[in-house]
C-alpha cells in the first residue's frame, strides 16, 4: 500500500498537476505507521518518526523493502535521504526512484527510454486501441521514436494526435506545441534552480 508522492499525473487526456500526500520525513513515518498499525499508532503523542527509525533498524514485521517513488517531490530530498540512510540496516532495504539525474544513492541504476523495438510495439498497440484500421508504417514508427526519444507518455500523445479516423497524419513537432505538457514536465525543474541560475535562465 502507499500514498501519492508524484506531483504530476500523466493522464491520457493530458497532464494534471496534483498535490503529493507525502512530502516530509514525518509524512513518511505516519504512512508507515498507518500501514503496520503498531500499538497506539493512532493515539495522540505516538512518535511515528521514532517508530520508523526503529523499524528501519529492526522491524517486528520481518525484513522490509520500502519503495520511495518520485523521490524528487519530497521536501529537501537530500535531508530525507540522509535521515533514512542513518537508520536503515540490513536485511531492510530502501528503493528510491527519481527523475533527477543529479541525485545519487548507494547503488544507482540509470533507466533510459524504451528501445526502438519497444517503442514500435507501443505505437502499434496505441494506434489500434484508438481505432486505427490502417496499417502502421515503419516510417511512422521511426518518426515517433525520433520525436519522443522513447518516452512512453510522449509516444501515446504523438500517436493520439496523429490518428485521424482510419488514417495517420504525419508526425510533426506536436510536443513542442503542447504548452500544458511542457509546463507540467519542466516547471518542477525550473523551481529547483537556485536564484542565480533562475536569473541566468530568464536573462537568456
NORSULWO-V56155 format. One record per run of one state. SS is the DSSP state (~ for helix, > for strand, _ for the rest). FROM is the first residue (numbers start at 1). LEN is the number of residues. Records with the same first field share a line. If there is no record, write none. Layout:
SS=FROM-LEN, FROM-LEN
This chain:
_=1-7, 12-2, 18-7, 37-11, 58-7, 69-2, 74-3, 88-5, 97-19, 130-8, 149-3, 165-2, 169-6, 178-1, 192-3, 204-1
>=8-4, 14-4, 65-4, 93-4, 163-2, 167-2
~=25-12, 48-10, 71-3, 77-11, 116-14, 138-11, 152-11, 175-3, 179-13, 195-9
